[in-house]
Amino acid sequence: MTRLICAAIVAACFSATASFACYGQYTVRAGDTLSAIAAKKLGSIFRYTALYEINQNEIGANPDRLSVGQVLEIPCDPSGPSGIDWSVMPNPTVLADLTKIYDIQILDIRSERAVLAGVLPGTISIPYAEWRGPKDNPGQPPTESRLAELVGAAGLRLDQPIVIVHQKPTQMDSGRAAFVYWLLKSSGAEQIAILRDGYRGWIDAGLPISPEAVVLAEYEASVTFSRDWRADELDIYGVVTKQIPGQLLDARPHSMFERFDKLGDAIATTLPSAESAPVEPLLTFLSGRVEAEDGVNAIKAFFYEYGPVGASGPIISFCSSGELGALSWFYASELAGLDNVRLYPESVKGWADQGADLVPGHL
C-alpha cells in the first residue's frame, strides 16, 4: 500500500490538469459525430468529453455540431479537468449529459428488489444472478447459448454502447460490475463502461430516476465468447508447473490469503505459487478525486510490484468466485491498458473442485 500511494504522489507531481494533444489530428467528414470520432481514434465513445474539451474553441458551444473540414486535435488522455471522467468509468453527471445526445443502453445489474426503488431513465434490468454460473461454481461463465439467450431476451444490443450500473462502490458491488463488463467484452461488445460509484453515485448527484426499467423487444442474439481475457485450469497448471511463464495474483484481502487454525497451523487457502495482491487498496485510492493519468500510473505501479507485467507471460487475477479477480482485471486491463492480463473466473473454488491442491498463502 505504501508503494502504491508513493507512486501515485510522484505521478501527481508530473500530471497534466487537462487533456492534451499527442495523437495527431483528425479532419471531420460528412456524418461524423464526436462520439464516432472518439470510438474510432480513442477506442471508446466515452472519451467523447476529452475530445470535446481539447477542441472546444474549434467546435463551439454545441458539441453536436461539427463542420466538414474542421481539424480536431486528438488527446492523449481521456480525463477532463474534473479528474474523474475515465473512458470506461464515467461519472454520473457525464453519463447524464451523454444520454441527452446519444443512444446509450443503461444496464442495471442490481437485484429485482433493489430495482423496485428506482432506476436510471431508460434502464434495462438484468440482475447479476442471471450472469453467474451454476450454484456449485458461480464463477464459471455462462455458455455462449445462455449469454445469447440472456442479452436477446432483454433486447440488449452488443453493437451499441452499454453502461453497467451496480449498487454502490464497495469491493463486491464493483466486482460484480467488473465481472459483467468482462463477460460483455468477451462476448463481443466493444463500447462498454461502468458507472462510477454506481446507482448510489447517481442518487448522490441528485440526478433523476424512473420508477421502473424499460421492456425492449426480444431478438435472436448470437454470441461467440473470446478467450483473449480468460485463463482456465490448463493455464493455471502451466504457470504452477513453470511450463509457461506467468503470474498468479490473488485479489482477495490478505486475511483470506494467509489464514491459521486455532493451533496456529497454516490453512490451505490459495493457488500454488500465487502472490497476495488485494484489490482493495486500488479501489480505495481510485474512489477519491483522482486524475485519470495519476490513477493509471498508480495501477501500473501496483501491478509492476509483481514483475514485468505482460513481458513474461500472462498476469492472471483470481479470487474466491470471480468478482474481486474481475475488478483487479478491470483496473489493469481496462483502466491502465496493460497487455496480457486475464481473469481466472472459476478462481479458488473452481481449482479445488477439479481436485487440485490449494496451498497456504505466505505474505
Secondary structure, 3 states (H helix, E strand, C coil): CHHHHHHHHHHHHCCCCCCCEEEEEEECCCCCCHHHHHHHHHCCHHHHHHHHHHCHHHHCCCCCCCCCCCEEEEECCCCCCCCCCECCECCHHHHHHHHHHCCCEEEECCCHHHHCCCECCCEEECCHHHHCCCCCCCCCCCCHHHHHHHHHHHCCCCCCCEEEECCCCCHHHHHHHHHHHHHHHHCCCCCEEECCCHHHHHHHCCCCCECCCCCCCCCCCCCCCCCCCECCHHHHHHHHCCCCCCEEEECCCHHHHCCECCCCCECEEECCCCEECCCHHHHHHHCCCCCHHHHHHHHHHHHHCCCCCECCECEEEECCCCHHHHHHHHHHHHHCCCCCEEECCCHHHHHHHCCCCCEECCC
